[in-house]
């Protein structure tokens, strides 16, 4: 029963709910009033209010809200504080926008009827364009929301910081949002001038023990199966602690003693805690000068099956591949080494737990492992026996000082040079964008306008080709992994024909190896051609946009085609074939082919299948890297061109003040570039 001077809880809740609803209605009134200033692409209301009426409405809205709050306070009530974070709510809406665009792909709209084939690139290109911009904004909100403060923190650490602050102001003032990602990449590099050494190896290969020895502290739990879905980064810090980030972007900083709760199967089975990222901070001697050690998930672990480890390959600066002394090389070890080689990342092979072997056995295993790497991959990599026990521990320390520390120092110098080049490229890009705006802002859209619209469509269609190329590559890779049996069948026919048709039959192993190589080449040819064609389409689209905008900053076609290079080659496995023509020639050609094929399958079927499946995995990783590099190169040019085309297509000319602002920004950037652009 309510007292005579207060509302009961139900009455208070009803009143607050009604006031909240009224406030929402008032916000809707505000949006209607300001419709003339709205940037909506699909406006709901037509403005028919004069400025004087708009001011009166705003005054009344303010009065209504003030009076409502005063009335609530007189009843002893206050509105609850806001519960939702603006940043997170915006990112949720952006994610829903991405999903909405995904539902507009050609294959997703088949329920409404078949999309004309000629429009599929346009449609998929539109989806990819829009998702790209939405994801850029989402990433900015997630990681780079305080750019100004970050630049201030770096004010006295790098000579490039002042230049970047000026560039940021120009980019913000002129609305050149397409250059923000490049600016943020440079800032990230300034903040984390690191040298990442990633340690790869199978479960129980000794990765944790080796890392703990290098860190001179028992940081990582030993003897457990790592299950985190991402690598664990260990970097220099003032105190021993770690930060765990979850899939939903929440993060918490914890004491180092709790690390096993997140990286062991016992405390986090199946990654039930949804860990997305772990960064360990530690005051350690070997982590100075930006060195970061990375513990990757164990190859073959149930949690990752090696997928996340392989995906991390392009992110490290140096790879250490551990092979336990009691085991031999397998396809996962070779895939890691191949991936490091193709990504141009230096690699060292370490024979861990070498203390378990005698000196003669250790030498034999080292020689055998190096010979297998040379035979399977064509790479001459030395194998270093290491251990964290006894004499081998001292050898490990000496090896690290002799081989790794000089690489770290060299990397820091290369990183500084790379940073200068990136700053120079950003300056050049911003200057070119401002120059285009100055040259074309006053032109009316007639003939030039049609050319620009055609260039914009070509960029969109080129973007849509990425999805097609990726789907084709995945299908061909899948087919390639099953070609081994067909290649053996073709080789069997050729072997029998050689026996029956030639006085001097060709060596059986040569015939089989030739047919295996031919089958692999045929299977890979479509992938290579598809990527070459994509590179040409992208080059032509960029060139058309450059012509329409009268700029000369587009990359030459050979620069694009050069990205599609060094496709992994197929190396047939070692073949142990025991076949003699005499008994088979008694059967006749047809039956002999069947028997030879059966025998070949028995003798080499398994290694051939494994070789084709391994080659398929290599090609898949290679095609993904090529597509990513093509996309990066394309977006680096296309984002700027799209932004220019959109601006010029939306207005015929700047007003005098706008043109003066562009001219002033252009003069400022030109001075910076002439003064600070690094030599090529």
C-alpha positions as CSV (number, residue, x, y, z in Angstrom):
1,X,0.0,0.0,0.0
2,X,1.4,3.4,-1.1
3,X,2.0,6.2,1.5
4,X,0.2,9.5,1.0
5,X,3.3,11.4,-0.1
6,X,5.2,8.9,-2.4
7,X,4.4,6.8,-5.4
8,X,4.7,3.0,-5.1
9,X,7.2,1.2,-7.2
10,X,4.8,0.3,-10.0
11,X,3.5,3.9,-10.3
12,X,7.0,5.3,-10.3
13,X,8.1,2.8,-13.0
14,X,5.0,3.7,-15.2
15,X,5.7,7.4,-14.8
16,X,9.4,7.0,-15.7
17,X,8.5,4.7,-18.7
18,X,6.0,7.3,-20.0
19,X,8.5,10.1,-19.6
20,X,11.2,8.1,-21.5
21,X,8.6,7.4,-24.3
22,X,7.8,11.1,-24.5
23,X,11.5,11.9,-24.7
24,X,11.8,9.5,-27.6
25,X,8.9,11.2,-29.4
26,X,10.6,14.6,-28.8
27,X,13.8,13.2,-30.3
28,X,11.7,12.1,-33.4
29,X,10.3,15.7,-33.6
30,X,13.9,17.0,-33.5
31,X,14.9,14.7,-36.4
32,X,11.8,15.9,-38.4
33,X,12.7,19.6,-37.7
34,X,16.3,19.2,-38.8
35,X,15.4,17.2,-41.9
36,X,16.8,19.9,-44.2
37,X,20.2,19.4,-42.7
38,X,20.0,15.6,-42.8
39,X,22.6,13.7,-44.9
40,X,20.2,10.7,-45.2
41,X,20.3,9.0,-48.6
42,X,16.6,8.1,-48.1
43,X,14.9,11.1,-46.3
44,X,11.6,10.3,-44.8
45,X,10.2,13.9,-44.5
46,X,10.0,16.9,-46.8
47,X,11.0,20.2,-45.0
48,X,8.3,22.9,-45.2
49,X,9.3,24.8,-42.1
50,X,10.9,28.3,-42.1
51,X,13.9,29.2,-39.9
52,X,11.7,31.1,-37.5
53,X,9.3,28.2,-37.0
54,X,12.3,25.8,-36.4
55,X,13.7,28.1,-33.7
56,X,10.3,28.2,-31.9
57,X,10.0,24.4,-32.0
58,X,13.5,24.0,-30.5
59,X,12.7,26.4,-27.8
60,X,9.5,24.5,-26.9
61,X,11.3,21.2,-26.9
62,X,13.9,22.5,-24.5
63,X,11.1,23.9,-22.3
64,X,9.2,20.6,-22.3
65,X,12.2,18.6,-21.3
66,X,13.2,21.0,-18.6
67,X,9.7,21.0,-17.1
68,X,9.5,17.2,-17.3
69,X,12.8,16.8,-15.3
70,X,11.7,19.4,-12.7
71,X,8.4,17.6,-12.2
72,X,10.1,14.3,-11.7
73,X,12.6,15.7,-9.2
74,X,9.7,17.3,-7.2
75,X,8.3,13.7,-6.9
76,X,11.7,12.5,-5.6
77,X,12.6,10.7,-8.9
78,X,15.5,11.1,-11.3
79,X,15.9,9.5,-14.7
80,X,18.3,6.5,-14.6
81,X,21.8,7.0,-16.2
82,X,22.4,5.7,-19.7
83,X,23.1,2.0,-19.8
84,X,24.5,1.6,-23.4
85,X,27.9,2.7,-24.6
86,X,27.6,4.9,-27.8
87,X,30.7,3.3,-29.3
88,X,29.5,-0.3,-28.9
89,X,26.0,0.6,-30.1
90,X,27.3,2.2,-33.2
91,X,29.5,-0.9,-33.9
92,X,26.5,-3.2,-33.4
93,X,24.5,-1.1,-36.0
94,X,27.4,-1.3,-38.4
95,X,27.6,-5.1,-38.0
96,X,23.9,-5.3,-38.8
97,X,24.5,-3.1,-41.9
98,X,27.2,-5.5,-43.0
99,X,24.8,-8.4,-42.6
100,X,22.1,-6.5,-44.6
101,X,24.6,-6.0,-47.5
102,X,25.7,-9.7,-47.3
103,X,22.0,-10.6,-47.9
104,X,22.2,-8.6,-51.2
105,X,24.8,-10.8,-52.9
106,X,23.7,-12.5,-56.1
107,X,23.6,-16.0,-54.5
108,X,21.6,-14.7,-51.5
109,X,18.9,-13.2,-53.8
110,X,18.2,-16.3,-55.8
111,X,14.9,-16.7,-53.9
112,X,13.7,-13.5,-55.7
113,X,14.8,-14.8,-59.1
114,X,18.1,-15.4,-60.9
115,X,20.3,-12.3,-61.1
116,X,21.4,-11.6,-64.6
117,X,25.0,-12.8,-65.0
118,X,26.1,-9.4,-66.4
119,X,25.0,-7.7,-63.2
120,X,26.6,-10.1,-60.7
121,X,30.0,-8.2,-60.6
122,X,28.2,-4.9,-60.1
123,X,26.0,-6.3,-57.3
124,X,28.8,-8.1,-55.5
125,X,31.1,-5.1,-56.0
126,X,28.6,-2.8,-54.4
127,X,28.3,-5.2,-51.4
128,X,32.1,-5.4,-51.0
129,X,32.5,-1.6,-51.3
130,X,29.9,-0.9,-48.7
131,X,31.2,-3.6,-46.3
132,X,34.7,-2.3,-46.7
133,X,33.8,1.2,-45.6
134,X,31.5,0.0,-42.8
135,X,34.3,-2.3,-41.5
136,X,36.8,0.5,-41.7
137,X,34.6,2.7,-39.5
138,X,34.0,-0.2,-37.1
139,X,37.7,-0.9,-36.8
140,X,38.4,2.8,-36.2
141,X,35.8,2.8,-33.3
142,X,37.3,-0.4,-31.9
143,X,41.0,0.4,-31.9
144,X,41.8,4.0,-33.0
145,X,39.3,6.3,-31.3
146,X,41.9,8.6,-29.7
147,X,44.2,9.4,-32.5
148,X,45.0,12.9,-31.3
149,X,46.0,11.7,-27.8
150,X,48.2,8.9,-29.2
151,X,50.0,11.4,-31.4
152,X,50.6,13.6,-28.4
153,X,52.1,10.7,-26.5
154,X,54.6,10.1,-29.3
155,X,55.4,13.8,-29.7
156,X,59.1,13.5,-28.5
157,X,59.8,10.0,-29.6
158,X,59.9,10.4,-33.4
159,X,60.6,13.2,-35.9
160,X,57.7,12.0,-38.0
161,X,55.1,12.8,-35.2
162,X,54.7,16.5,-36.0
163,X,54.4,15.8,-39.7
164,X,51.6,13.2,-38.9
165,X,49.8,15.7,-36.7
166,X,49.7,18.2,-39.6
167,X,48.6,15.5,-42.0
168,X,45.8,14.4,-39.6
169,X,44.4,18.0,-39.5
170,X,44.4,18.2,-43.3
171,X,42.7,14.8,-43.6
172,X,40.1,15.7,-41.0
173,X,39.5,19.2,-42.3
174,X,39.2,18.1,-46.0
175,X,37.2,15.0,-45.2
176,X,39.8,12.7,-46.7
177,X,38.6,9.7,-44.7
178,X,40.2,7.3,-47.2
179,X,43.6,8.2,-45.9
180,X,42.8,7.5,-42.2
181,X,43.6,3.7,-42.4
182,X,47.1,4.5,-43.8
183,X,47.7,7.1,-41.1
184,X,46.6,4.7,-38.4
185,X,48.9,2.0,-39.8
186,X,51.9,4.4,-39.5
187,X,50.9,5.4,-36.0
188,X,50.7,1.7,-35.0
189,X,54.2,1.2,-36.3
190,X,55.4,4.2,-34.3
191,X,53.8,2.8,-31.2
192,X,55.0,-0.7,-31.5
193,X,58.3,-0.8,-33.3
194,X,58.5,-4.5,-32.5
195,X,60.4,-7.6,-33.8
196,X,58.0,-10.5,-33.5
197,X,59.7,-14.0,-33.2
198,X,57.0,-16.6,-33.5
199,X,57.6,-20.2,-32.2
200,X,55.9,-22.9,-34.1
201,X,55.7,-26.6,-33.4
202,X,53.5,-29.6,-32.7
203,X,51.9,-30.2,-29.3
204,X,54.6,-31.4,-26.8
205,X,57.4,-30.2,-29.1
206,X,58.9,-28.2,-26.2
207,X,57.7,-24.7,-27.2
208,X,56.7,-23.6,-23.7
209,X,59.9,-24.8,-22.1
210,X,62.0,-23.1,-24.7
211,X,60.2,-19.8,-24.3
212,X,60.4,-20.0,-20.6
213,X,64.1,-20.5,-20.8
214,X,64.5,-17.5,-23.2
215,X,62.4,-15.4,-20.8
216,X,64.3,-16.6,-17.8
217,X,61.0,-17.1,-16.0
218,X,58.3,-19.8,-15.7
219,X,55.8,-17.7,-17.7
220,X,54.0,-20.3,-19.8
221,X,52.5,-23.5,-18.3
222,X,54.4,-26.6,-19.3
223,X,52.9,-29.9,-20.2
224,X,49.4,-28.6,-21.2
225,X,47.7,-28.4,-24.6
226,X,47.2,-24.7,-25.6
227,X,43.7,-24.1,-26.7
228,X,43.5,-20.4,-27.3
229,X,42.3,-19.6,-30.8
230,X,45.1,-17.0,-31.3
231,X,48.8,-16.7,-30.6
232,X,50.0,-15.5,-27.1
233,X,52.3,-12.5,-27.5
234,X,54.9,-11.8,-24.8
235,X,56.4,-8.3,-24.7
236,X,58.4,-6.0,-22.5
237,X,56.5,-4.5,-19.6
238,X,57.1,-2.9,-16.2
239,X,55.4,-5.6,-14.3
240,X,54.5,-9.3,-14.8
241,X,50.9,-9.4,-15.9
242,X,48.7,-10.2,-18.9
243,X,45.7,-8.8,-20.8
244,X,43.1,-11.2,-22.1
245,X,40.7,-9.9,-24.8
246,X,37.5,-11.8,-25.5
247,X,35.6,-12.3,-28.7
248,X,33.1,-9.5,-27.8
249,X,36.1,-7.0,-27.4
250,X,35.9,-6.9,-23.6
251,X,39.3,-7.0,-22.0
252,X,40.7,-7.4,-18.6
253,X,44.2,-7.2,-17.1
254,X,45.2,-10.0,-14.7
255,X,48.0,-11.3,-12.6
256,X,50.4,-13.6,-14.5
257,X,49.7,-16.5,-12.1
258,X,46.2,-16.8,-13.7
259,X,47.5,-17.4,-17.2
260,X,46.8,-21.2,-17.1
261,X,43.1,-20.4,-16.6
262,X,43.0,-19.2,-20.2
263,X,45.6,-21.3,-22.1
264,X,45.1,-24.8,-20.6
265,X,42.5,-27.5,-21.5
266,X,42.0,-28.1,-17.8
267,X,40.7,-24.7,-17.0
268,X,39.4,-23.5,-20.4
269,X,38.1,-26.6,-22.2
270,X,37.3,-26.0,-25.8
271,X,38.0,-22.3,-25.3
272,X,34.7,-22.0,-23.4
273,X,35.8,-18.5,-22.2
274,X,35.9,-17.3,-25.9
275,X,39.4,-15.9,-25.7
276,X,40.4,-13.8,-28.7
277,X,43.8,-12.4,-27.8
278,X,46.3,-12.7,-25.0
279,X,49.2,-10.3,-24.4
280,X,51.7,-11.0,-21.7
281,X,53.8,-8.2,-20.2
282,X,57.1,-9.1,-18.5
283,X,60.3,-7.2,-17.5
284,X,62.7,-9.6,-19.3
285,X,66.2,-9.0,-20.7
286,X,65.6,-10.6,-24.1
287,X,62.4,-8.5,-24.7
288,X,64.3,-5.2,-24.8
289,X,64.5,-3.1,-28.0
290,X,61.0,-4.1,-29.2
291,X,61.5,-7.9,-29.2
292,X,58.2,-9.8,-28.9
293,X,58.0,-13.6,-28.5
294,X,54.9,-15.3,-29.7
295,X,53.7,-18.7,-28.6
296,X,51.5,-20.1,-31.4
297,X,48.9,-22.8,-30.8
298,X,50.4,-26.3,-31.1
299,X,50.0,-27.9,-34.5
300,X,47.7,-30.8,-34.3
301,X,45.9,-29.6,-31.2
302,X,42.2,-30.3,-31.1
303,X,41.4,-26.6,-30.5
304,X,42.9,-25.3,-33.7
305,X,43.9,-28.1,-36.0
306,X,46.7,-25.8,-37.1
307,X,44.4,-23.4,-38.9
308,X,45.1,-20.3,-36.7
309,X,48.8,-21.1,-36.6
310,X,49.0,-21.2,-40.3
311,X,46.9,-18.0,-40.5
312,X,49.4,-16.2,-38.3
313,X,52.4,-16.9,-40.5
314,X,52.5,-13.5,-42.4
315,X,52.3,-11.5,-39.2
316,X,55.7,-12.5,-37.7
317,X,59.2,-11.2,-38.5
318,X,61.0,-14.4,-37.8
319,X,59.9,-18.0,-37.4
320,X,61.4,-20.7,-35.1
321,X,60.1,-24.1,-36.0
322,X,60.6,-26.7,-33.3
323,X,60.8,-30.5,-34.1
324,X,61.0,-32.8,-31.1
325,X,64.1,-35.0,-31.1
326,X,61.9,-38.1,-30.7
327,X,59.8,-37.4,-33.8
328,X,60.3,-36.8,-37.5
329,X,59.2,-34.2,-40.0
330,X,55.5,-34.4,-41.1
331,X,53.3,-32.4,-43.5
332,X,52.4,-29.8,-40.9
333,X,56.0,-29.0,-40.2
334,X,56.7,-28.7,-43.9
335,X,53.6,-26.5,-44.4
336,X,54.9,-24.1,-41.7
337,X,58.3,-23.9,-43.4
338,X,56.8,-23.5,-46.8
339,X,54.5,-20.7,-45.6
340,X,57.4,-18.9,-43.9
341,X,59.5,-19.2,-47.1
342,X,56.6,-17.9,-49.4
343,X,56.0,-15.0,-47.0
344,X,59.7,-14.1,-47.2
345,X,60.1,-14.6,-43.5
346,X,63.4,-15.9,-42.2
347,X,63.1,-19.3,-40.5
348,X,65.3,-21.4,-38.2
349,X,64.7,-25.1,-37.5
350,X,65.4,-26.2,-34.0
351,X,65.7,-29.8,-32.9
352,X,64.2,-29.5,-29.4
353,X,64.8,-31.9,-26.5
354,X,68.3,-32.7,-28.0
355,X,69.5,-33.8,-24.5
356,X,67.5,-37.0,-25.0
357,X,69.9,-38.1,-27.8
358,X,73.5,-39.1,-27.7
359,X,76.0,-37.0,-29.7
360,X,76.1,-39.5,-32.7
361,X,72.3,-39.9,-32.7
362,X,71.8,-36.2,-32.5
363,X,74.1,-35.6,-35.5
364,X,72.3,-38.2,-37.5
365,X,68.8,-36.8,-36.7
366,X,70.0,-33.3,-37.6
367,X,71.4,-34.4,-40.9
368,X,68.3,-36.4,-41.7
369,X,66.0,-33.5,-40.9
370,X,68.0,-31.0,-43.0
371,X,68.0,-33.5,-45.9
372,X,64.3,-34.0,-45.8
373,X,63.6,-30.3,-45.8
374,X,65.9,-29.9,-48.8
375,X,64.2,-32.9,-50.6
376,X,60.6,-31.9,-49.9
377,X,60.8,-28.1,-50.1
378,X,64.1,-27.4,-52.0
379,X,65.2,-25.2,-49.0
380,X,68.7,-25.4,-47.5
381,X,68.0,-24.7,-43.8
382,X,70.4,-25.6,-41.1
383,X,69.0,-27.5,-38.1
384,X,70.2,-26.5,-34.6
385,X,69.9,-29.0,-31.8
386,X,68.7,-27.2,-28.7
387,X,67.4,-28.0,-25.2
388,X,66.7,-26.3,-21.9
389,X,68.7,-29.0,-20.0
390,X,72.4,-29.3,-19.4
391,X,75.1,-28.3,-21.9
392,X,72.5,-27.8,-24.7
393,X,70.9,-24.9,-22.7
394,X,74.2,-23.0,-22.9
395,X,74.3,-23.7,-26.6
396,X,70.8,-22.3,-26.9
397,X,71.8,-19.1,-25.2
398,X,74.9,-18.8,-27.5
399,X,72.8,-19.4,-30.6
400,X,70.3,-16.8,-29.6
401,X,73.0,-14.2,-29.1
402,X,74.8,-15.1,-32.3
403,X,71.9,-15.5,-34.7
404,X,68.9,-13.7,-33.4
405,X,70.0,-10.6,-31.6
406,X,71.8,-9.2,-34.8
407,X,68.6,-9.8,-36.7
408,X,66.6,-7.7,-34.2
409,X,69.0,-4.8,-34.5
410,X,68.9,-4.9,-38.3
411,X,65.1,-5.1,-38.2
412,X,64.9,-1.9,-36.2
413,X,66.9,-0.1,-38.8
414,X,64.8,-1.5,-41.6
415,X,61.6,-0.6,-39.7
416,X,62.7,3.0,-39.5
417,X,63.4,3.1,-43.3
418,X,60.0,1.4,-43.9
419,X,58.3,4.0,-41.7
420,X,59.9,6.9,-43.7
421,X,58.7,5.3,-47.0
422,X,55.1,4.9,-45.6
423,X,55.0,8.5,-44.4
424,X,56.3,9.7,-47.8
425,X,53.7,7.6,-49.7
426,X,50.9,9.0,-47.5
427,X,52.1,12.6,-48.1
428,X,52.2,11.9,-51.8
429,X,48.7,10.4,-51.8
430,X,47.1,13.3,-49.9
431,X,48.8,15.8,-52.1
432,X,47.5,14.0,-55.2
433,X,44.0,13.9,-53.8
434,X,44.0,17.6,-53.0
435,X,45.5,18.4,-56.4
436,X,42.7,16.5,-58.2
437,X,40.1,18.4,-56.1
438,X,41.7,21.7,-57.1
439,X,41.9,20.8,-60.8
440,X,38.4,19.3,-61.2
441,X,36.3,20.9,-58.6
442,X,35.1,23.7,-60.9
443,X,34.2,21.5,-63.9
444,X,30.7,20.8,-64.8
445,X,29.7,17.2,-65.2
446,X,29.2,16.6,-68.9
447,X,31.5,14.4,-70.9
448,X,33.9,14.2,-68.0
449,X,31.0,13.2,-65.7
450,X,30.1,10.3,-67.9
451,X,33.7,9.1,-67.9
452,X,33.8,9.4,-64.2
453,X,30.6,7.4,-63.7
454,X,32.0,4.7,-66.1
455,X,35.2,4.6,-64.1
456,X,33.3,4.3,-60.8
457,X,31.3,1.4,-62.2
458,X,34.5,-0.3,-63.4
459,X,36.0,0.0,-59.9
460,X,32.8,-1.5,-58.5
461,X,32.8,-4.4,-60.9
462,X,36.5,-5.1,-60.3
463,X,35.7,-5.3,-56.5
464,X,33.1,-7.8,-57.3
465,X,35.6,-10.0,-59.0
466,X,37.4,-10.8,-55.8
467,X,34.6,-13.0,-54.6
468,X,34.5,-14.9,-57.9
469,X,38.2,-15.4,-58.0
470,X,38.2,-16.7,-54.4
471,X,35.4,-19.1,-55.0
472,X,37.1,-20.5,-58.1
473,X,40.5,-20.9,-56.3
474,X,38.9,-22.8,-53.5
475,X,37.0,-25.1,-55.8
476,X,40.2,-25.9,-57.9
477,X,42.2,-26.4,-54.7
478,X,39.5,-28.9,-53.5
479,X,39.7,-30.7,-56.9
480,X,43.5,-30.8,-56.8
481,X,43.6,-32.6,-53.5
482,X,41.8,-35.5,-55.2
483,X,43.9,-35.7,-58.4
484,X,46.4,-38.3,-57.2
485,X,44.4,-41.4,-58.1
486,X,43.6,-40.0,-61.6
487,X,47.2,-39.2,-62.2
488,X,48.2,-42.8,-61.2
489,X,45.6,-44.2,-63.6
490,X,47.0,-42.0,-66.5
491,X,50.6,-43.0,-65.5
492,X,49.6,-46.7,-65.5
493,X,48.3,-46.4,-69.1
494,X,51.5,-44.7,-70.2
495,X,53.7,-47.3,-68.5
496,X,51.9,-50.1,-70.3
497,X,52.0,-48.3,-73.7
498,X,55.8,-47.9,-73.2
499,X,56.2,-51.6,-72.5
500,X,54.2,-52.7,-75.5
501,X,55.2,-50.0,-78.0
502,X,58.9,-49.4,-77.5
503,X,61.9,-51.7,-77.8
504,X,63.6,-49.7,-75.1
505,X,60.8,-49.0,-72.5
506,X,61.2,-45.7,-70.5
507,X,62.0,-45.9,-66.8
508,X,58.7,-46.5,-64.9
509,X,59.5,-44.0,-62.2
510,X,60.2,-41.3,-64.8
511,X,56.8,-41.9,-66.4
512,X,54.9,-41.8,-63.1
513,X,56.7,-38.7,-61.9
514,X,56.0,-36.9,-65.2
515,X,52.3,-37.7,-65.1
516,X,52.0,-36.7,-61.5
517,X,53.7,-33.3,-62.2
518,X,51.5,-32.8,-65.3
519,X,48.3,-33.5,-63.3
520,X,49.4,-31.1,-60.6
521,X,50.3,-28.4,-63.2
522,X,46.9,-28.9,-64.9
523,X,45.1,-28.6,-61.6
524,X,47.0,-25.4,-60.6
525,X,46.8,-23.7,-64.0
526,X,43.2,-22.5,-63.6
527,X,44.2,-20.9,-60.2
528,X,47.1,-19.1,-61.7
529,X,45.2,-17.9,-64.7
530,X,42.3,-16.7,-62.6
531,X,44.6,-14.7,-60.4
532,X,46.4,-13.2,-63.4
533,X,43.1,-12.3,-65.0
534,X,42.0,-10.7,-61.8
535,X,45.2,-8.7,-61.6
536,X,44.6,-7.4,-65.2
537,X,41.0,-6.4,-64.4
538,X,42.1,-4.6,-61.3
539,X,44.9,-2.8,-63.2
540,X,42.5,-1.7,-65.9
541,X,40.0,-0.4,-63.4
542,X,42.6,1.6,-61.6
543,X,44.0,3.0,-64.9
544,X,40.5,4.0,-66.0
545,X,39.9,5.8,-62.7
546,X,43.2,7.6,-63.0
547,X,42.4,8.7,-66.6
548,X,39.0,9.9,-65.5
549,X,40.5,11.9,-62.7
550,X,43.4,13.1,-64.8
551,X,46.1,11.7,-62.4
552,X,49.2,9.6,-63.0
553,X,49.4,7.8,-59.7
554,X,48.1,4.4,-60.9
555,X,50.5,1.4,-60.6
556,X,51.6,0.0,-63.9
557,X,50.0,-3.3,-65.1
558,X,53.2,-5.2,-64.7
559,X,53.2,-4.2,-61.0
560,X,49.9,-5.9,-60.5
561,X,50.8,-9.1,-62.5
562,X,54.1,-9.3,-60.5
563,X,52.0,-9.9,-57.4
564,X,50.9,-13.2,-58.9
565,X,54.3,-14.9,-58.9
566,X,56.3,-17.7,-57.4
567,X,53.4,-20.1,-57.3
568,X,54.4,-23.2,-55.2
569,X,55.7,-26.0,-57.3
570,X,54.7,-29.6,-57.0
571,X,57.4,-32.0,-55.8
572,X,56.4,-35.7,-56.4
573,X,57.2,-37.9,-53.4
574,X,60.0,-40.4,-53.3
575,X,58.7,-43.4,-55.4
576,X,59.4,-47.0,-54.5
577,X,58.0,-48.8,-57.6
578,X,58.7,-52.5,-58.1
579,X,57.2,-53.4,-61.5
580,X,58.7,-55.6,-64.2
581,X,57.1,-55.7,-67.7
582,X,57.5,-59.4,-68.4
583,X,54.5,-60.8,-66.4
584,X,52.2,-57.9,-67.4
585,X,52.9,-58.2,-71.1
586,X,51.4,-61.7,-71.0
587,X,48.0,-60.2,-70.0
588,X,47.5,-58.0,-73.0
589,X,47.2,-54.2,-72.9
590,X,43.8,-53.8,-71.3
591,X,44.2,-56.2,-68.4
592,X,47.8,-55.1,-68.0
593,X,46.7,-51.4,-67.5
594,X,44.3,-52.5,-64.8
595,X,46.9,-54.6,-63.0
596,X,49.6,-52.0,-63.2
597,X,47.2,-49.4,-61.9
598,X,46.3,-51.7,-59.0
599,X,50.0,-52.3,-58.2
600,X,50.8,-48.6,-58.3
601,X,48.0,-47.8,-56.0
602,X,49.3,-50.4,-53.5
603,X,52.9,-49.2,-53.7
604,X,52.6,-45.4,-54.0
605,X,48.9,-44.5,-53.6
606,X,49.2,-43.2,-50.1
607,X,52.3,-41.0,-50.5
608,X,50.9,-39.6,-53.8
609,X,47.6,-38.7,-52.1
610,X,49.5,-37.0,-49.3
611,X,51.7,-35.1,-51.8
612,X,48.6,-33.8,-53.8
613,X,46.8,-32.9,-50.5
614,X,49.9,-31.1,-49.3
615,X,50.2,-29.3,-52.6
616,X,46.6,-28.3,-52.4
617,X,47.1,-26.8,-49.0
618,X,50.2,-24.9,-50.2
619,X,48.2,-23.5,-53.2
620,X,45.3,-22.5,-51.0
621,X,47.6,-20.6,-48.6
622,X,49.4,-19.0,-51.6
623,X,46.2,-18.0,-53.4
624,X,44.8,-16.5,-50.1
625,X,48.0,-14.5,-49.7
626,X,48.0,-13.3,-53.4
627,X,44.3,-12.3,-53.1
628,X,45.0,-10.4,-49.9
629,X,47.9,-8.6,-51.5
630,X,45.9,-7.8,-54.6
631,X,43.1,-6.5,-52.4
632,X,45.5,-4.4,-50.4
633,X,47.1,-2.9,-53.5
634,X,43.7,-2.3,-55.1
635,X,42.1,-0.7,-52.1
636,X,45.2,1.5,-51.6
637,X,44.4,3.1,-55.0
638,X,40.6,2.5,-55.3
639,X,39.6,4.0,-52.0
640,X,41.1,7.3,-52.8
641,X,39.7,7.3,-56.4
642,X,36.2,6.3,-55.1
643,X,36.2,9.2,-52.6
644,X,37.2,11.7,-55.3
645,X,34.6,10.4,-57.8
646,X,31.9,10.5,-55.1
647,X,32.8,14.1,-54.2
648,X,33.0,15.3,-57.8
649,X,29.8,13.4,-58.6
650,X,27.9,15.0,-55.7
651,X,28.7,18.7,-56.5
652,X,29.6,20.7,-59.5
653,X,32.0,23.1,-57.8
654,X,33.2,24.3,-54.4
655,X,32.3,27.7,-53.2
656,X,35.1,30.3,-52.9
657,X,35.8,29.5,-49.3
658,X,36.0,25.8,-49.9
659,X,38.4,26.2,-52.8
660,X,40.6,28.5,-50.7
661,X,40.7,25.8,-47.9
662,X,41.7,23.2,-50.4
663,X,44.4,25.4,-51.9
664,X,45.8,26.2,-48.5
665,X,45.9,22.5,-47.5
666,X,47.5,21.6,-50.8
667,X,50.3,24.2,-50.3
668,X,50.9,23.0,-46.8
669,X,51.2,19.3,-47.9
670,X,53.4,20.2,-50.8
671,X,55.8,22.0,-48.5
672,X,55.9,19.0,-46.2
673,X,56.5,16.6,-49.0
674,X,59.3,18.6,-50.5
675,X,61.0,19.0,-47.1
676,X,60.4,15.5,-45.6
677,X,59.7,13.0,-48.4
678,X,62.4,10.3,-48.1
679,X,64.7,9.5,-51.0
680,X,63.5,6.5,-53.0
